[in-house]
Amino acid sequence: MNHDGQVNITDVTTLISMIMSDNTSGNPEADVNSDGNVNITDVTTLITMVMGS
C-alpha cells in the first residue's frame, strides 16, 4: 500500500486510512482480495498476509 517494497503493519494502517478517507481510487493494490471492492475484507486479507497465515 505504501510502496516501500515490504508487506507489513504499515500497509495495514495505510489501507485503513485510505478506506476511512474514501481515497482508494488510483490505487489498484488497495483491492487486496481482488473482489472488485475496497473495504474491510481487504484489510482482513492484508492482516492475514502480514501474519503469514
PQR file of N, CA, C, O and H, with PARSE charges and radii, in Angstrom:
ATOM      1  N   MET A   1       0.803  -1.201   0.000 -0.4000 1.5000
ATOM      2  CA  MET A   1       0.000   0.000   0.000 -0.0000 2.0000
ATOM      3  C   MET A   1       0.843   1.261   0.000  0.5500 1.7000
ATOM      4  O   MET A   1       0.519   2.236  -0.679 -0.5500 1.4000
ATOM      5  N   ASN A   2       1.925   1.239   0.764 -0.4000 1.5000
ATOM      6  CA  ASN A   2       2.738   2.454   0.859 -0.0000 2.0000
ATOM      7  C   ASN A   2       3.941   2.434  -0.082  0.5500 1.7000
ATOM      8  O   ASN A   2       4.787   3.328  -0.041 -0.5500 1.4000
ATOM      9  H   ASN A   2       2.188   0.447   1.315  0.4000 1.0000
ATOM     10  N   HIS A   3       4.009   1.418  -0.922 -0.4000 1.5000
ATOM     11  CA  HIS A   3       5.028   1.325  -1.980 -0.0000 2.0000
ATOM     12  C   HIS A   3       6.463   1.327  -1.467  0.5500 1.7000
ATOM     13  O   HIS A   3       7.353   1.877  -2.115 -0.5500 1.4000
ATOM     14  H   HIS A   3       3.322   0.692  -0.956  0.4000 1.0000
ATOM     15  N   ASP A   4       6.695   0.705  -0.290 -0.4000 1.5000
ATOM     16  CA  ASP A   4       8.067   0.626   0.199 -0.0000 2.0000
ATOM     17  C   ASP A   4       8.714  -0.728  -0.082  0.5500 1.7000
ATOM     18  O   ASP A   4       9.851  -0.971   0.322 -0.5500 1.4000
ATOM     19  H   ASP A   4       5.972   0.258   0.236  0.4000 1.0000
ATOM     20  N   GLY A   5       7.984  -1.615  -0.780 -0.4000 1.5000
ATOM     21  CA  GLY A   5       8.534  -2.912  -1.159 -0.0000 2.0000
ATOM     22  C   GLY A   5       8.400  -3.978  -0.093  0.5500 1.7000
ATOM     23  O   GLY A   5       8.874  -5.098  -0.284 -0.5500 1.4000
ATOM     24  H   GLY A   5       7.061  -1.418  -1.108  0.4000 1.0000
ATOM     25  N   GLN A   6       7.763  -3.660   1.028 -0.4000 1.5000
ATOM     26  CA  GLN A   6       7.559  -4.613   2.110 -0.0000 2.0000
ATOM     27  C   GLN A   6       6.079  -4.681   2.448  0.5500 1.7000
ATOM     28  O   GLN A   6       5.367  -3.679   2.378 -0.5500 1.4000
ATOM     29  H   GLN A   6       7.377  -2.750   1.183  0.4000 1.0000
ATOM     30  N   VAL A   7       5.622  -5.878   2.818 -0.4000 1.5000
ATOM     31  CA  VAL A   7       4.249  -6.034   3.273 -0.0000 2.0000
ATOM     32  C   VAL A   7       4.299  -6.187   4.779  0.5500 1.7000
ATOM     33  O   VAL A   7       4.784  -7.192   5.300 -0.5500 1.4000
ATOM     34  H   VAL A   7       6.201  -6.692   2.875  0.4000 1.0000
ATOM     35  N   ASN A   8       3.784  -5.160   5.485 -0.4000 1.5000
ATOM     36  CA  ASN A   8       3.838  -5.181   6.944 -0.0000 2.0000
ATOM     37  C   ASN A   8       2.690  -4.348   7.520  0.5500 1.7000
ATOM     38  O   ASN A   8       1.805  -3.902   6.789 -0.5500 1.4000
ATOM     39  H   ASN A   8       3.390  -4.344   5.062  0.4000 1.0000
ATOM     40  N   ILE A   9       2.718  -4.145   8.831 -0.4000 1.5000
ATOM     41  CA  ILE A   9       1.630  -3.448   9.515 -0.0000 2.0000
ATOM     42  C   ILE A   9       1.441  -2.020   9.005  0.5500 1.7000
ATOM     43  O   ILE A   9       0.340  -1.478   9.095 -0.5500 1.4000
ATOM     44  H   ILE A   9       3.437  -4.507   9.425  0.4000 1.0000
ATOM     45  N   THR A  10       2.477  -1.416   8.482 -0.4000 1.5000
ATOM     46  CA  THR A  10       2.349  -0.073   7.912 -0.0000 2.0000
ATOM     47  C   THR A  10       1.397  -0.085   6.725  0.5500 1.7000
ATOM     48  O   THR A  10       0.646   0.867   6.515 -0.5500 1.4000
ATOM     49  H   THR A  10       3.371  -1.857   8.409  0.4000 1.0000
ATOM     50  N   ASP A  11       1.428  -1.158   5.956 -0.4000 1.5000
ATOM     51  CA  ASP A  11       0.495  -1.274   4.837 -0.0000 2.0000
ATOM     52  C   ASP A  11      -0.943  -1.399   5.332  0.5500 1.7000
ATOM     53  O   ASP A  11      -1.864  -0.860   4.719 -0.5500 1.4000
ATOM     54  H   ASP A  11       2.038  -1.931   6.126  0.4000 1.0000
ATOM     55  N   VAL A  12      -1.133  -2.110   6.440 -0.4000 1.5000
ATOM     56  CA  VAL A  12      -2.470  -2.245   7.020 -0.0000 2.0000
ATOM     57  C   VAL A  12      -2.999  -0.880   7.443  0.5500 1.7000
ATOM     58  O   VAL A  12      -4.135  -0.530   7.123 -0.5500 1.4000
ATOM     59  H   VAL A  12      -0.385  -2.548   6.938  0.4000 1.0000
ATOM     60  N   THR A  13      -2.192  -0.117   8.151 -0.4000 1.5000
ATOM     61  CA  THR A  13      -2.654   1.200   8.606 -0.0000 2.0000
ATOM     62  C   THR A  13      -2.870   2.145   7.422  0.5500 1.7000
ATOM     63  O   THR A  13      -3.782   2.972   7.446 -0.5500 1.4000
ATOM     64  H   THR A  13      -1.269  -0.402   8.410  0.4000 1.0000
ATOM     65  N   THR A  14      -2.042   2.024   6.400 -0.4000 1.5000
ATOM     66  CA  THR A  14      -2.223   2.838   5.199 -0.0000 2.0000
ATOM     67  C   THR A  14      -3.537   2.503   4.522  0.5500 1.7000
ATOM     68  O   THR A  14      -4.273   3.401   4.114 -0.5500 1.4000
ATOM     69  H   THR A  14      -1.302   1.352   6.381  0.4000 1.0000
ATOM     70  N   LEU A  15      -3.840   1.207   4.397 -0.4000 1.5000
ATOM     71  CA  LEU A  15      -5.090   0.793   3.762 -0.0000 2.0000
ATOM     72  C   LEU A  15      -6.298   1.263   4.570  0.5500 1.7000
ATOM     73  O   LEU A  15      -7.279   1.739   3.998 -0.5500 1.4000
ATOM     74  H   LEU A  15      -3.241   0.477   4.728  0.4000 1.0000
ATOM     75  N   ILE A  16      -6.234   1.132   5.884 -0.4000 1.5000
ATOM     76  CA  ILE A  16      -7.336   1.606   6.719 -0.0000 2.0000
ATOM     77  C   ILE A  16      -7.539   3.111   6.529  0.5500 1.7000
ATOM     78  O   ILE A  16      -8.674   3.575   6.415 -0.5500 1.4000
ATOM     79  H   ILE A  16      -5.438   0.744   6.349  0.4000 1.0000
ATOM     80  N   SER A  17      -6.460   3.861   6.494 -0.4000 1.5000
ATOM     81  CA  SER A  17      -6.561   5.312   6.280 -0.0000 2.0000
ATOM     82  C   SER A  17      -7.173   5.630   4.928  0.5500 1.7000
ATOM     83  O   SER A  17      -7.986   6.546   4.807 -0.5500 1.4000
ATOM     84  H   SER A  17      -5.538   3.484   6.586  0.4000 1.0000
ATOM     85  N   MET A  18      -6.778   4.866   3.903 -0.4000 1.5000
ATOM     86  CA  MET A  18      -7.332   5.070   2.564 -0.0000 2.0000
ATOM     87  C   MET A  18      -8.834   4.830   2.560  0.5500 1.7000
ATOM     88  O   MET A  18      -9.590   5.606   1.976 -0.5500 1.4000
ATOM     89  H   MET A  18      -6.118   4.122   4.001  0.4000 1.0000
ATOM     90  N   ILE A  19      -9.266   3.751   3.213 -0.4000 1.5000
ATOM     91  CA  ILE A  19     -10.686   3.423   3.243 -0.0000 2.0000
ATOM     92  C   ILE A  19     -11.461   4.467   4.038  0.5500 1.7000
ATOM     93  O   ILE A  19     -12.532   4.899   3.613 -0.5500 1.4000
ATOM     94  H   ILE A  19      -8.652   3.120   3.688  0.4000 1.0000
ATOM     95  N   MET A  20     -10.934   4.872   5.176 -0.4000 1.5000
ATOM     96  CA  MET A  20     -11.626   5.849   6.017 -0.0000 2.0000
ATOM     97  C   MET A  20     -11.755   7.215   5.337  0.5500 1.7000
ATOM     98  O   MET A  20     -12.723   7.937   5.572 -0.5500 1.4000
ATOM     99  H   MET A  20     -10.064   4.521   5.522  0.4000 1.0000
ATOM    100  N   SER A  21     -10.791   7.563   4.506 -0.4000 1.5000
ATOM    101  CA  SER A  21     -10.852   8.844   3.817 -0.0000 2.0000
ATOM    102  C   SER A  21     -11.500   8.741   2.447  0.5500 1.7000
ATOM    103  O   SER A  21     -11.601   9.728   1.719 -0.5500 1.4000
ATOM    104  H   SER A  21     -10.004   6.976   4.316  0.4000 1.0000
ATOM    105  N   ASP A  22     -11.945   7.519   2.096 -0.4000 1.5000
ATOM    106  CA  ASP A  22     -12.561   7.259   0.785 -0.0000 2.0000
ATOM    107  C   ASP A  22     -11.628   7.655  -0.351  0.5500 1.7000
ATOM    108  O   ASP A  22     -12.050   8.242  -1.347 -0.5500 1.4000
ATOM    109  H   ASP A  22     -11.863   6.717   2.687  0.4000 1.0000
ATOM    110  N   ASN A  23     -10.352   7.324  -0.181 -0.4000 1.5000
ATOM    111  CA  ASN A  23      -9.325   7.672  -1.162 -0.0000 2.0000
ATOM    112  C   ASN A  23      -8.658   6.414  -1.712  0.5500 1.7000
ATOM    113  O   ASN A  23      -7.443   6.248  -1.602 -0.5500 1.4000
ATOM    114  H   ASN A  23     -10.009   6.847   0.629  0.4000 1.0000
ATOM    115  N   THR A  24      -9.459   5.531  -2.304 -0.4000 1.5000
ATOM    116  CA  THR A  24      -8.914   4.284  -2.830 -0.0000 2.0000
ATOM    117  C   THR A  24      -8.770   4.298  -4.346  0.5500 1.7000
ATOM    118  O   THR A  24      -8.179   3.383  -4.920 -0.5500 1.4000
ATOM    119  H   THR A  24     -10.446   5.666  -2.393  0.4000 1.0000
ATOM    120  N   SER A  25      -9.298   5.314  -4.990 -0.4000 1.5000
ATOM    121  CA  SER A  25      -9.184   5.376  -6.440 -0.0000 2.0000
ATOM    122  C   SER A  25      -7.731   5.629  -6.834  0.5500 1.7000
ATOM    123  O   SER A  25      -6.998   6.335  -6.141 -0.5500 1.4000
ATOM    124  H   SER A  25      -9.779   6.056  -4.523  0.4000 1.0000
ATOM    125  N   GLY A  26      -7.343   5.057  -7.925 -0.4000 1.5000
ATOM    126  CA  GLY A  26      -5.983   5.246  -8.410 -0.0000 2.0000
ATOM    127  C   GLY A  26      -4.963   4.353  -7.740  0.5500 1.7000
ATOM    128  O   GLY A  26      -3.764   4.489  -7.982 -0.5500 1.4000
ATOM    129  H   GLY A  26      -7.938   4.483  -8.488  0.4000 1.0000
ATOM    130  N   ASN A  27      -5.428   3.433  -6.894 -0.4000 1.5000
ATOM    131  CA  ASN A  27      -4.517   2.503  -6.240 -0.0000 2.0000
ATOM    132  C   ASN A  27      -5.092   1.094  -6.353  0.5500 1.7000
ATOM    133  O   ASN A  27      -5.764   0.619  -5.437 -0.5500 1.4000
ATOM    134  H   ASN A  27      -6.403   3.322  -6.698  0.4000 1.0000
ATOM    135  N   PRO A  28      -4.829   0.429  -7.468 -0.5600 1.5000
ATOM    136  CA  PRO A  28      -5.403  -0.917  -7.659  0.2800 2.0000
ATOM    137  C   PRO A  28      -4.931  -1.925  -6.609  0.5500 1.7000
ATOM    138  O   PRO A  28      -5.594  -2.938  -6.387 -0.5500 1.4000
ATOM    139  N   GLU A  29      -3.805  -1.663  -5.969 -0.4000 1.5000
ATOM    140  CA  GLU A  29      -3.317  -2.568  -4.933 -0.0000 2.0000
ATOM    141  C   GLU A  29      -4.236  -2.575  -3.709  0.5500 1.7000
ATOM    142  O   GLU A  29      -4.170  -3.499  -2.898 -0.5500 1.4000
ATOM    143  H   GLU A  29      -3.266  -0.840  -6.150  0.4000 1.0000
ATOM    144  N   ALA A  30      -5.080  -1.574  -3.567 -0.4000 1.5000
ATOM    145  CA  ALA A  30      -5.975  -1.492  -2.412 -0.0000 2.0000
ATOM    146  C   ALA A  30      -6.998  -2.620  -2.407  0.5500 1.7000
ATOM    147  O   ALA A  30      -7.493  -2.998  -1.345 -0.5500 1.4000
ATOM    148  H   ALA A  30      -5.134  -0.823  -4.226  0.4000 1.0000
ATOM    149  N   ASP A  31      -7.319  -3.158  -3.568 -0.4000 1.5000
ATOM    150  CA  ASP A  31      -8.253  -4.288  -3.656 -0.0000 2.0000
ATOM    151  C   ASP A  31      -7.458  -5.580  -3.449  0.5500 1.7000
ATOM    152  O   ASP A  31      -7.219  -6.340  -4.388 -0.5500 1.4000
ATOM    153  H   ASP A  31      -6.917  -2.851  -4.431  0.4000 1.0000
ATOM    154  N   VAL A  32      -7.060  -5.805  -2.211 -0.4000 1.5000
ATOM    155  CA  VAL A  32      -6.139  -6.896  -1.859 -0.0000 2.0000
ATOM    156  C   VAL A  32      -6.713  -8.258  -2.220  0.5500 1.7000
ATOM    157  O   VAL A  32      -5.980  -9.127  -2.691 -0.5500 1.4000
ATOM    158  H   VAL A  32      -7.254  -5.188  -1.449  0.4000 1.0000
ATOM    159  N   ASN A  33      -8.014  -8.461  -2.008 -0.4000 1.5000
ATOM    160  CA  ASN A  33      -8.602  -9.773  -2.280 -0.0000 2.0000
ATOM    161  C   ASN A  33      -9.198  -9.885  -3.684  0.5500 1.7000
ATOM    162  O   ASN A  33      -9.827 -10.891  -4.011 -0.5500 1.4000
ATOM    163  H   ASN A  33      -8.610  -7.755  -1.625  0.4000 1.0000
ATOM    164  N   SER A  34      -9.006  -8.874  -4.503 -0.4000 1.5000
ATOM    165  CA  SER A  34      -9.408  -8.871  -5.924 -0.0000 2.0000
ATOM    166  C   SER A  34     -10.884  -9.177  -6.142  0.5500 1.7000
ATOM    167  O   SER A  34     -11.236  -9.898  -7.076 -0.5500 1.4000
ATOM    168  H   SER A  34      -8.494  -8.056  -4.238  0.4000 1.0000
ATOM    169  N   ASP A  35     -11.754  -8.634  -5.286 -0.4000 1.5000
ATOM    170  CA  ASP A  35     -13.183  -8.858  -5.468 -0.0000 2.0000
ATOM    171  C   ASP A  35     -13.879  -7.672  -6.132  0.5500 1.7000
ATOM    172  O   ASP A  35     -15.099  -7.683  -6.296 -0.5500 1.4000
ATOM    173  H   ASP A  35     -11.468  -8.049  -4.527  0.4000 1.0000
ATOM    174  N   GLY A  36     -13.123  -6.665  -6.510 -0.4000 1.5000
ATOM    175  CA  GLY A  36     -13.695  -5.510  -7.184 -0.0000 2.0000
ATOM    176  C   GLY A  36     -14.131  -4.399  -6.252  0.5500 1.7000
ATOM    177  O   GLY A  36     -14.583  -3.347  -6.705 -0.5500 1.4000
ATOM    178  H   GLY A  36     -12.132  -6.656  -6.377  0.4000 1.0000
ATOM    179  N   ASN A  37     -14.000  -4.625  -4.941 -0.4000 1.5000
ATOM    180  CA  ASN A  37     -14.374  -3.622  -3.944 -0.0000 2.0000
ATOM    181  C   ASN A  37     -13.220  -3.415  -2.976  0.5500 1.7000
ATOM    182  O   ASN A  37     -12.473  -4.347  -2.677 -0.5500 1.4000
ATOM    183  H   ASN A  37     -13.633  -5.479  -4.574  0.4000 1.0000
ATOM    184  N   VAL A  38     -13.081  -2.194  -2.492 -0.4000 1.5000
ATOM    185  CA  VAL A  38     -12.083  -1.910  -1.458 -0.0000 2.0000
ATOM    186  C   VAL A  38     -12.836  -1.642  -0.178  0.5500 1.7000
ATOM    187  O   VAL A  38     -13.548  -0.644  -0.059 -0.5500 1.4000
ATOM    188  H   VAL A  38     -13.688  -1.437  -2.735  0.4000 1.0000
ATOM    189  N   ASN A  39     -12.674  -2.552   0.794 -0.4000 1.5000
ATOM    190  CA  ASN A  39     -13.409  -2.441   2.045 -0.0000 2.0000
ATOM    191  C   ASN A  39     -12.680  -3.227   3.141  0.5500 1.7000
ATOM    192  O   ASN A  39     -11.520  -3.607   2.985 -0.5500 1.4000
ATOM    193  H   ASN A  39     -12.096  -3.363   0.697  0.4000 1.0000
ATOM    194  N   ILE A  40     -13.383  -3.459   4.246 -0.4000 1.5000
ATOM    195  CA  ILE A  40     -12.772  -4.103   5.404 -0.0000 2.0000
ATOM    196  C   ILE A  40     -12.269  -5.513   5.093  0.5500 1.7000
ATOM    197  O   ILE A  40     -11.337  -5.986   5.744 -0.5500 1.4000
ATOM    198  H   ILE A  40     -14.326  -3.150   4.373  0.4000 1.0000
ATOM    199  N   THR A  41     -12.864  -6.190   4.119 -0.4000 1.5000
ATOM    200  CA  THR A  41     -12.367  -7.527   3.788 -0.0000 2.0000
ATOM    201  C   THR A  41     -10.956  -7.467   3.211  0.5500 1.7000
ATOM    202  O   THR A  41     -10.177  -8.406   3.371 -0.5500 1.4000
ATOM    203  H   THR A  41     -13.621  -5.807   3.590  0.4000 1.0000
ATOM    204  N   ASP A  42     -10.635  -6.381   2.552 -0.4000 1.5000
ATOM    205  CA  ASP A  42      -9.259  -6.203   2.069 -0.0000 2.0000
ATOM    206  C   ASP A  42      -8.302  -6.016   3.239  0.5500 1.7000
ATOM    207  O   ASP A  42      -7.169  -6.494   3.206 -0.5500 1.4000
ATOM    208  H   ASP A  42     -11.268  -5.618   2.423  0.4000 1.0000
ATOM    209  N   VAL A  43      -8.762  -5.321   4.266 -0.4000 1.5000
ATOM    210  CA  VAL A  43      -7.935  -5.132   5.465 -0.0000 2.0000
ATOM    211  C   VAL A  43      -7.672  -6.477   6.136  0.5500 1.7000
ATOM    212  O   VAL A  43      -6.536  -6.782   6.498 -0.5500 1.4000
ATOM    213  H   VAL A  43      -9.682  -4.932   4.293  0.4000 1.0000
ATOM    214  N   THR A  44      -8.718  -7.277   6.301 -0.4000 1.5000
ATOM    215  CA  THR A  44      -8.525  -8.570   6.959 -0.0000 2.0000
ATOM    216  C   THR A  44      -7.649  -9.494   6.124  0.5500 1.7000
ATOM    217  O   THR A  44      -6.855 -10.260   6.670 -0.5500 1.4000
ATOM    218  H   THR A  44      -9.641  -7.029   6.007  0.4000 1.0000
ATOM    219  N   THR A  45      -7.789  -9.425   4.813 -0.4000 1.5000
ATOM    220  CA  THR A  45      -6.926 -10.224   3.931 -0.0000 2.0000
ATOM    221  C   THR A  45      -5.472  -9.779   4.077  0.5500 1.7000
ATOM    222  O   THR A  45      -4.569 -10.612   4.151 -0.5500 1.4000
ATOM    223  H   THR A  45      -8.434  -8.803   4.369  0.4000 1.0000
ATOM    224  N   LEU A  46      -5.250  -8.482   4.119 -0.4000 1.5000
ATOM    225  CA  LEU A  46      -3.897  -7.958   4.270 -0.0000 2.0000
ATOM    226  C   LEU A  46      -3.300  -8.329   5.622  0.5500 1.7000
ATOM    227  O   LEU A  46      -2.120  -8.667   5.712 -0.5500 1.4000
ATOM    228  H   LEU A  46      -5.984  -7.805   4.060  0.4000 1.0000
ATOM    229  N   ILE A  47      -4.114  -8.266   6.671 -0.4000 1.5000
ATOM    230  CA  ILE A  47      -3.623  -8.675   8.005 -0.0000 2.0000
ATOM    231  C   ILE A  47      -3.212 -10.143   7.977  0.5500 1.7000
ATOM    232  O   ILE A  47      -2.177 -10.501   8.540 -0.5500 1.4000
ATOM    233  H   ILE A  47      -5.073  -7.992   6.598  0.4000 1.0000
ATOM    234  N   THR A  48      -3.994 -10.985   7.341 -0.4000 1.5000
ATOM    235  CA  THR A  48      -3.654 -12.407   7.214 -0.0000 2.0000
ATOM    236  C   THR A  48      -2.323 -12.563   6.491  0.5500 1.7000
ATOM    237  O   THR A  48      -1.500 -13.389   6.886 -0.5500 1.4000
ATOM    238  H   THR A  48      -4.835 -10.694   6.884  0.4000 1.0000
ATOM    239  N   MET A  49      -2.101 -11.784   5.442 -0.4000 1.5000
ATOM    240  CA  MET A  49      -0.834 -11.835   4.711 -0.0000 2.0000
ATOM    241  C   MET A  49       0.324 -11.416   5.608  0.5500 1.7000
ATOM    242  O   MET A  49       1.378 -12.053   5.606 -0.5500 1.4000
ATOM    243  H   MET A  49      -2.769 -11.113   5.121  0.4000 1.0000
ATOM    244  N   VAL A  50       0.131 -10.363   6.361 -0.4000 1.5000
ATOM    245  CA  VAL A  50       1.195  -9.861   7.248 -0.0000 2.0000
ATOM    246  C   VAL A  50       1.518 -10.886   8.330  0.5500 1.7000
ATOM    247  O   VAL A  50       2.681 -11.083   8.681 -0.5500 1.4000
ATOM    248  H   VAL A  50      -0.726  -9.846   6.363  0.4000 1.0000
ATOM    249  N   MET A  51       0.488 -11.533   8.853 -0.4000 1.5000
ATOM    250  CA  MET A  51       0.686 -12.507   9.920 -0.0000 2.0000
ATOM    251  C   MET A  51       1.250 -13.835   9.397  0.5500 1.7000
ATOM    252  O   MET A  51       1.667 -14.691  10.176 -0.5500 1.4000
ATOM    253  H   MET A  51      -0.457 -11.372   8.568  0.4000 1.0000
ATOM    254  N   GLY A  52       1.256 -13.992   8.069 -0.4000 1.5000
ATOM    255  CA  GLY A  52       1.835 -15.204   7.487 -0.0000 2.0000
ATOM    256  C   GLY A  52       0.933 -16.406   7.507  0.5500 1.7000
ATOM    257  O   GLY A  52       1.405 -17.541   7.436 -0.5500 1.4000
ATOM    258  H   GLY A  52       0.918 -13.296   7.436  0.4000 1.0000
ATOM    259  N   SER A  53      -0.361 -16.176   7.602 -0.4000 1.5000
ATOM    260  CA  SER A  53      -1.312 -17.298   7.632 -0.0000 2.0000
ATOM    261  C   SER A  53      -1.876 -17.548   6.247  0.5500 1.7000
ATOM    262  O   SER A  53      -2.693 -18.451   6.067 -0.5500 1.4000
ATOM    263  H   SER A  53      -0.744 -15.254   7.659  0.4000 1.0000
TER
END
